[in-house]
Every structure is written in structure tokens, then in C-alpha cells.
Amino acid sequence: MKLNLKIPLCFFDLETTGTNIALDRIVEIAVIKLMPNGEVQEKFNRVNPTIPIPPESTAIHGIGNEDVKDKPTFKELAREYARFMEGSDLSGFNILKFDIPVLVEEFLRADVEFDYARKRIIDSQRIYHMMEKRNLSAAYQFYCGKRLDNSHSAVADTRASMEVLLAQVGRYENQPVTDPLGNQMGIVKNDMDELNKLALSDLVDLAGRMVRDAKGEVLFNFGKHKGKHVLTVLKNEPAYYDWMMNGDFSLDTKRKLTEVKLSALKIG
């Protein structure tokens, strides 16, 4: 398959110190430029982020502080990457939500012009999600090989849900389940206690505003404090609790937040 290109298309991916677009930094960048004539040019660098790389991020991409301590900073690389990607469109997997915002932040810090608004952006994840649906009808077709003709009928959807679960257990029984860090979360078993643990996994509240890390500590999973320990945030910023309790959060989230806060008082 040959892409019909009028200008180069730069596929790129970033590895970073974390998932906070405003605060985290690039530790690795790779760009493959596909030319209209089919020629391929590649550019790759490990990058000194100038801030520590958390162990949980190293567990994902395998890049630690020692690996990048002598590497150039992005500020030192910014102009050559801007030139390499100049006059090209952009492509990658999930770049709209993460890679492009992080890259733009890094260029801004380096005071290097990178006007992504003038580029066409092709995110293959968006195409994947549009073409390979992840709703009940798609699951019913995938696991059961059947078409859900009466979708959004409560009876039909309920029957399909039952058949999907039966098929899932049959397909995955005794297979391990891992999280994005590669940590084993459990094993698929024909046992409701085990399936319940997998379904809820690391969630503290049903909305997923708080999660537990590998040590069982409760972390915020949204906003400016994402990835931070809830108790540490509440200790250093007591008003954050009041903000959440008065904010547009579910009653379940507020109840769980209060339980976490009270648990610290009991321990103390």
C-alpha cells in the first residue's frame, strides 16, 4: 500500500517522564518522514528531560535517569527537529491527545516556532476507534459471532451481555491480566470474586477519579494532582477537599474521598 502524499508525512512518537502534558518532559523522540516518492528518512534521540524520571514511567518505557543524564536536552535539539518536520504533515497513534500537546509544550519552552495548526494531522487511533467499534454490538459480534439486531432494546442488550461474559470466560480462562505497567492484576477465572476484582481493578470510586497504585496507596487520577497521593495533596492543600466536596463530582466520589481522609485520621 502506497500513501498518496503531496507533501512529506512525519510519523512520530514520544516517551516521557509522565502523562501531565504541562509538566512532564520528553525522554525519547522518534520521527520517520515518509516522502511523496516513497523515500523514508528517520531521526531519533534520547533526551535529557532535566527533571527526574519516576520509576513507574521507567517501568513502561525502560528509560531511566542514568540512560539520559548525558544526552542533549530538548532545547538543544528543538531547532533541528523543527527543521526536520518543517513542511510536513503529522501522523501517529494517539498523538492528538498526548504526543502533539507535549511536543508543542517542549517547542514553546525552547522558544522555537512549531505551528501545528498549519499541518494536517492523521491520528491512526481515531481511525481505529471509528472503524473497530467498542460497544456491545461489536463485542457480541467479536465474542459470539452474532449480530445484535435489536441493539438498545433492554432485553436484547441484557441477553447479549450475558452471552459476551460467558464467551469471555471461555476464551480467556486461566490467562493472566496485566496493567499498562506490566504488573499482573489477576487471572481470568470462572469465579465471580476474581472477575469482580478484575472489573474494579484499581478503582477507588466508580468514576475513576481515584485509583490505587501497586502498593495500595490512593492516588488522584485527574486534574492538576493526577498521579499524586490523595493524603499528601489534602495535607498540603486542605482547600482541595472542600473544592471537590462542593464541585460537580458524583456522590460516590465524594463519599470515597471522605473515607480516605477519615482513614488518615484513624491511623494518626
C-alpha positions as a Markdown table, in Angstrom:
| # | Residue | x | y | z |
|---|---|---|---|---|
| 1 | Met | 0.0 | 0.0 | 0.0 |
| 2 | Lys | 1.4 | 3.4 | -1.0 |
| 3 | Leu | 0.1 | 6.5 | 0.6 |
| 4 | Asn | -1.0 | 9.3 | -1.8 |
| 5 | Leu | 1.2 | 12.1 | -0.5 |
| 6 | Lys | 1.7 | 15.6 | -1.9 |
| 7 | Ile | 4.0 | 16.7 | 1.0 |
| 8 | Pro | 6.0 | 14.6 | 3.5 |
| 9 | Leu | 4.2 | 12.8 | 6.3 |
| 10 | Cys | 6.1 | 12.7 | 9.6 |
| 11 | Phe | 5.2 | 9.7 | 11.9 |
| 12 | Phe | 6.4 | 10.3 | 15.4 |
| 13 | Asp | 6.2 | 9.0 | 18.9 |
| 14 | Leu | 7.4 | 10.3 | 22.3 |
| 15 | Glu | 8.4 | 8.6 | 25.5 |
| 16 | Thr | 8.1 | 11.0 | 28.5 |
| 17 | Thr | 8.6 | 11.3 | 32.2 |
| 18 | Gly | 4.8 | 11.0 | 32.8 |
| 19 | Thr | 1.4 | 11.9 | 31.5 |
| 20 | Asn | 1.0 | 15.5 | 32.6 |
| 21 | Ile | 1.1 | 17.5 | 29.4 |
| 22 | Ala | 2.0 | 20.8 | 31.1 |
| 23 | Leu | 4.7 | 19.4 | 33.5 |
| 24 | Asp | 6.2 | 16.2 | 32.1 |
| 25 | Arg | 9.1 | 16.2 | 29.6 |
| 26 | Ile | 10.3 | 14.1 | 26.6 |
| 27 | Val | 12.9 | 11.4 | 27.3 |
| 28 | Glu | 12.9 | 9.9 | 23.8 |
| 29 | Ile | 11.7 | 11.1 | 20.4 |
| 30 | Ala | 11.5 | 9.2 | 17.1 |
| 31 | Val | 10.4 | 10.7 | 13.8 |
| 32 | Ile | 10.0 | 8.8 | 10.5 |
| 33 | Lys | 9.5 | 11.1 | 7.5 |
| 34 | Leu | 7.7 | 9.4 | 4.6 |
| 35 | Met | 8.4 | 11.4 | 1.4 |
| 36 | Pro | 5.9 | 11.6 | -1.6 |
| 37 | Asn | 8.3 | 9.4 | -3.7 |
| 38 | Gly | 8.3 | 6.7 | -1.0 |
| 39 | Glu | 11.7 | 7.6 | 0.4 |
| 40 | Val | 12.0 | 7.2 | 4.2 |
| 41 | Gln | 14.1 | 9.4 | 6.5 |
| 42 | Glu | 14.5 | 8.7 | 10.2 |
| 43 | Lys | 15.5 | 10.8 | 13.2 |
| 44 | Phe | 15.8 | 9.5 | 16.7 |
| 45 | Asn | 17.2 | 10.9 | 20.1 |
| 46 | Arg | 17.2 | 10.0 | 23.7 |
| 47 | Val | 16.6 | 13.3 | 25.6 |
| 48 | Asn | 17.7 | 14.6 | 29.0 |
| 49 | Pro | 14.4 | 15.8 | 30.4 |
| 50 | Thr | 16.1 | 18.0 | 33.1 |
| 51 | Ile | 13.7 | 16.5 | 35.7 |
| 52 | Pro | 13.7 | 13.1 | 37.3 |
| 53 | Ile | 12.1 | 10.2 | 35.6 |
| 54 | Pro | 9.7 | 8.4 | 38.0 |
| 55 | Pro | 10.2 | 4.7 | 38.4 |
| 56 | Glu | 6.6 | 4.0 | 37.2 |
| 57 | Ser | 7.5 | 5.7 | 33.9 |
| 58 | Thr | 10.7 | 3.8 | 33.6 |
| 59 | Ala | 8.8 | 0.6 | 34.1 |
| 60 | Ile | 6.8 | 1.4 | 31.0 |
| 61 | His | 9.4 | 2.6 | 28.5 |
| 62 | Gly | 12.6 | 1.2 | 30.1 |
| 63 | Ile | 14.4 | 4.6 | 30.1 |
| 64 | Gly | 15.9 | 5.6 | 33.5 |
| 65 | Asn | 17.8 | 8.7 | 34.7 |
| 66 | Glu | 21.2 | 7.1 | 34.1 |
| 67 | Asp | 20.2 | 6.5 | 30.4 |
| 68 | Val | 19.7 | 10.2 | 29.7 |
| 69 | Lys | 21.9 | 12.1 | 32.1 |
| 70 | Asp | 24.5 | 12.8 | 29.3 |
| 71 | Lys | 22.0 | 13.2 | 26.5 |
| 72 | Pro | 21.1 | 16.6 | 24.9 |
| 73 | Thr | 18.1 | 18.5 | 26.3 |
| 74 | Phe | 15.1 | 19.1 | 24.0 |
| 75 | Lys | 16.0 | 22.8 | 23.9 |
| 76 | Glu | 19.3 | 21.8 | 22.3 |
| 77 | Leu | 17.5 | 19.6 | 19.8 |
| 78 | Ala | 14.4 | 21.7 | 19.1 |
| 79 | Arg | 15.6 | 23.6 | 16.1 |
| 80 | Glu | 16.9 | 20.6 | 14.2 |
| 81 | Tyr | 13.6 | 18.7 | 14.8 |
| 82 | Ala | 11.6 | 21.7 | 13.8 |
| 83 | Arg | 13.6 | 21.8 | 10.5 |
| 84 | Phe | 13.2 | 18.1 | 10.0 |
| 85 | Met | 9.4 | 18.3 | 10.4 |
| 86 | Glu | 9.0 | 21.6 | 8.6 |
| 87 | Gly | 6.7 | 21.4 | 5.6 |
| 88 | Ser | 5.3 | 18.0 | 6.7 |
| 89 | Asp | 2.0 | 16.7 | 7.9 |
| 90 | Leu | 1.9 | 14.7 | 11.2 |
| 91 | Ser | 0.8 | 11.2 | 12.0 |
| 92 | Gly | 1.0 | 8.7 | 14.8 |
| 93 | Phe | -1.1 | 6.7 | 17.3 |
| 94 | Asn | -3.0 | 8.8 | 19.9 |
| 95 | Ile | -1.0 | 11.9 | 19.0 |
| 96 | Leu | -3.9 | 14.3 | 19.3 |
| 97 | Lys | -4.5 | 13.8 | 23.0 |
| 98 | Phe | -0.9 | 13.4 | 24.1 |
| 99 | Asp | 2.1 | 13.5 | 21.8 |
| 100 | Ile | 1.3 | 16.7 | 19.9 |
| 101 | Pro | 0.4 | 18.7 | 23.1 |
| 102 | Val | 3.6 | 17.5 | 24.8 |
| 103 | Leu | 5.7 | 18.3 | 21.7 |
| 104 | Val | 4.2 | 21.8 | 21.4 |
| 105 | Glu | 4.9 | 22.5 | 25.1 |
| 106 | Glu | 8.6 | 21.5 | 24.6 |
| 107 | Phe | 8.9 | 23.7 | 21.5 |
| 108 | Leu | 7.4 | 26.6 | 23.4 |
| 109 | Arg | 9.8 | 26.1 | 26.3 |
| 110 | Ala | 12.7 | 26.1 | 23.8 |
| 111 | Asp | 11.3 | 29.3 | 22.1 |
| 112 | Val | 11.2 | 27.5 | 18.7 |
| 113 | Glu | 8.3 | 28.0 | 16.3 |
| 114 | Phe | 6.2 | 24.9 | 15.6 |
| 115 | Asp | 2.8 | 25.8 | 14.2 |
| 116 | Tyr | 0.9 | 22.5 | 14.2 |
| 117 | Ala | -2.3 | 24.4 | 13.1 |
| 118 | Arg | -0.8 | 24.7 | 9.6 |
| 119 | Lys | -0.3 | 20.9 | 9.4 |
| 120 | Arg | -2.7 | 18.1 | 8.6 |
| 121 | Ile | -2.9 | 15.6 | 11.5 |
| 122 | Ile | -3.7 | 12.0 | 10.9 |
| 123 | Asp | -4.2 | 10.1 | 14.2 |
| 124 | Ser | -4.4 | 6.3 | 13.4 |
| 125 | Gln | -6.0 | 5.7 | 16.8 |
| 126 | Arg | -9.0 | 7.8 | 15.9 |
| 127 | Ile | -9.4 | 5.8 | 12.7 |
| 128 | Tyr | -9.0 | 2.5 | 14.7 |
| 129 | His | -11.7 | 3.5 | 17.2 |
| 130 | Met | -14.1 | 4.7 | 14.4 |
| 131 | Met | -13.7 | 1.5 | 12.4 |
| 132 | Glu | -13.4 | -1.1 | 15.1 |
| 133 | Lys | -16.3 | -0.2 | 17.4 |
| 134 | Arg | -16.1 | -1.0 | 21.2 |
| 135 | Asn | -19.7 | -1.1 | 22.0 |
| 136 | Leu | -21.9 | -4.1 | 23.0 |
| 137 | Ser | -22.8 | -4.8 | 19.4 |
| 138 | Ala | -19.1 | -5.1 | 18.5 |
| 139 | Ala | -18.3 | -7.2 | 21.5 |
| 140 | Tyr | -21.3 | -9.5 | 20.7 |
| 141 | Gln | -20.0 | -9.9 | 17.1 |
| 142 | Phe | -16.4 | -10.5 | 18.2 |
| 143 | Tyr | -17.0 | -12.9 | 21.0 |
| 144 | Cys | -20.2 | -14.6 | 19.9 |
| 145 | Gly | -20.1 | -14.3 | 16.2 |
| 146 | Lys | -23.6 | -12.9 | 16.2 |
| 147 | Arg | -25.2 | -9.7 | 15.0 |
| 148 | Leu | -27.1 | -7.7 | 17.7 |
| 149 | Asp | -30.2 | -6.7 | 15.6 |
| 150 | Asn | -32.2 | -5.2 | 18.5 |
| 151 | Ser | -29.4 | -3.0 | 20.0 |
| 152 | His | -30.7 | -0.6 | 22.6 |
| 153 | Ser | -33.6 | -2.9 | 23.5 |
| 154 | Ala | -33.1 | -3.7 | 27.2 |
| 155 | Val | -34.0 | -7.4 | 26.7 |
| 156 | Ala | -31.7 | -7.9 | 23.7 |
| 157 | Asp | -28.8 | -6.0 | 25.3 |
| 158 | Thr | -29.1 | -7.9 | 28.5 |
| 159 | Arg | -29.1 | -11.3 | 26.7 |
| 160 | Ala | -26.1 | -10.2 | 24.6 |
| 161 | Ser | -24.2 | -9.1 | 27.8 |
| 162 | Met | -24.8 | -12.5 | 29.3 |
| 163 | Glu | -23.5 | -14.3 | 26.2 |
| 164 | Val | -20.5 | -12.0 | 25.9 |
| 165 | Leu | -19.4 | -12.7 | 29.5 |
| 166 | Leu | -19.8 | -16.5 | 29.0 |
| 167 | Ala | -17.7 | -16.3 | 25.8 |
| 168 | Gln | -15.1 | -14.1 | 27.5 |
| 169 | Val | -14.6 | -16.6 | 30.4 |
| 170 | Gly | -14.5 | -19.4 | 27.9 |
| 171 | Arg | -11.9 | -17.7 | 25.8 |
| 172 | Tyr | -9.6 | -16.2 | 28.5 |
| 173 | Glu | -10.0 | -18.6 | 31.4 |
| 174 | Asn | -6.7 | -19.0 | 33.3 |
| 175 | Gln | -5.0 | -16.3 | 31.3 |
| 176 | Pro | -3.2 | -13.5 | 33.3 |
| 177 | Val | -4.2 | -9.9 | 33.1 |
| 178 | Thr | -1.7 | -7.1 | 33.3 |
| 179 | Asp | -1.9 | -3.4 | 33.7 |
| 180 | Pro | -0.1 | -0.8 | 31.4 |
| 181 | Leu | 3.0 | -1.1 | 33.7 |
| 182 | Gly | 3.2 | -4.9 | 33.1 |
| 183 | Asn | 2.1 | -5.7 | 36.6 |
| 184 | Gln | -0.2 | -8.7 | 36.9 |
| 185 | Met | -3.6 | -7.7 | 38.1 |
| 186 | Gly | -5.0 | -11.1 | 38.3 |
| 187 | Ile | -6.1 | -14.2 | 36.3 |
| 188 | Val | -9.3 | -14.6 | 34.4 |
| 189 | Lys | -11.2 | -17.4 | 36.3 |
| 190 | Asn | -14.7 | -18.8 | 36.3 |
| 191 | Asp | -15.1 | -17.3 | 39.7 |
| 192 | Met | -17.2 | -14.2 | 40.5 |
| 193 | Asp | -14.9 | -12.9 | 43.2 |
| 194 | Glu | -12.0 | -12.9 | 40.8 |
| 195 | Leu | -14.0 | -11.4 | 38.0 |
| 196 | Asn | -15.2 | -8.7 | 40.3 |
| 197 | Lys | -11.6 | -7.8 | 41.3 |
| 198 | Leu | -10.6 | -7.5 | 37.6 |
| 199 | Ala | -13.6 | -5.4 | 36.8 |
| 200 | Leu | -12.9 | -2.9 | 39.6 |
| 201 | Ser | -9.1 | -3.4 | 39.3 |
| 202 | Asp | -7.5 | -0.3 | 40.9 |
| 203 | Leu | -10.6 | 1.9 | 41.1 |
| 204 | Val | -11.3 | 3.6 | 44.4 |
| 205 | Asp | -14.5 | 5.3 | 43.2 |
| 206 | Leu | -16.7 | 4.2 | 40.3 |
| 207 | Ala | -16.0 | 7.3 | 38.3 |
| 208 | Gly | -12.2 | 6.6 | 38.4 |
| 209 | Arg | -11.3 | 9.9 | 40.0 |
| 210 | Met | -9.1 | 8.0 | 42.5 |
| 211 | Val | -7.1 | 4.8 | 41.9 |
| 212 | Arg | -4.7 | 2.6 | 43.9 |
| 213 | Asp | -1.1 | 2.1 | 43.0 |
| 214 | Ala | 0.8 | -1.1 | 43.2 |
| 215 | Lys | 1.3 | -0.5 | 47.0 |
| 216 | Gly | -2.4 | 0.1 | 47.6 |
| 217 | Glu | -1.9 | 3.8 | 48.1 |
| 218 | Val | -4.8 | 6.0 | 46.9 |
| 219 | Leu | -3.9 | 8.5 | 44.1 |
| 220 | Phe | -5.8 | 11.2 | 42.3 |
| 221 | Asn | -6.5 | 10.2 | 38.7 |
| 222 | Phe | -7.5 | 13.5 | 37.2 |
| 223 | Gly | -6.6 | 17.2 | 37.1 |
| 224 | Lys | -3.6 | 19.0 | 38.3 |
| 225 | His | -2.9 | 16.4 | 41.0 |
| 226 | Lys | -3.1 | 13.4 | 38.8 |
| 227 | Gly | -0.7 | 10.7 | 40.0 |
| 228 | Lys | -0.3 | 12.3 | 43.4 |
| 229 | His | -1.2 | 10.6 | 46.7 |
| 230 | Val | -4.6 | 11.9 | 47.9 |
| 231 | Leu | -3.5 | 12.2 | 51.5 |
| 232 | Thr | -0.4 | 14.2 | 50.6 |
| 233 | Val | -2.5 | 16.6 | 48.5 |
| 234 | Leu | -5.1 | 17.0 | 51.2 |
| 235 | Lys | -2.3 | 17.6 | 53.8 |
| 236 | Asn | -0.6 | 20.2 | 51.7 |
| 237 | Glu | -3.7 | 21.8 | 50.2 |
| 238 | Pro | -6.6 | 21.3 | 52.6 |
| 239 | Ala | -8.9 | 23.5 | 50.5 |
| 240 | Tyr | -8.8 | 20.9 | 47.7 |
| 241 | Tyr | -11.1 | 18.6 | 49.7 |
| 242 | Asp | -13.7 | 21.4 | 50.1 |
| 243 | Trp | -13.4 | 22.2 | 46.4 |
| 244 | Met | -14.2 | 18.6 | 45.5 |
| 245 | Met | -17.0 | 18.3 | 48.0 |
| 246 | Asn | -18.6 | 21.4 | 46.6 |
| 247 | Gly | -17.8 | 20.6 | 43.0 |
| 248 | Asp | -19.6 | 18.7 | 40.3 |
| 249 | Phe | -18.4 | 15.2 | 41.3 |
| 250 | Ser | -20.5 | 12.2 | 41.9 |
| 251 | Leu | -21.8 | 11.4 | 45.4 |
| 252 | Asp | -19.8 | 8.2 | 45.3 |
| 253 | Thr | -16.6 | 10.0 | 44.6 |
| 254 | Lys | -17.2 | 12.5 | 47.5 |
| 255 | Arg | -18.1 | 9.6 | 49.8 |
| 256 | Lys | -14.9 | 7.7 | 48.9 |
| 257 | Leu | -12.8 | 10.9 | 49.2 |
| 258 | Thr | -14.2 | 11.4 | 52.7 |
| 259 | Glu | -13.4 | 7.8 | 53.6 |
| 260 | Val | -9.8 | 8.2 | 52.5 |
| 261 | Lys | -9.5 | 11.4 | 54.5 |
| 262 | Leu | -11.0 | 9.9 | 57.6 |
| 263 | Ser | -8.8 | 6.8 | 57.3 |
| 264 | Ala | -5.8 | 9.0 | 57.8 |
| 265 | Leu | -7.3 | 10.5 | 61.0 |
| 266 | Lys | -7.8 | 6.9 | 62.3 |
| 267 | Ile | -4.3 | 6.0 | 61.5 |
| 268 | Gly | -3.0 | 9.1 | 63.1 |
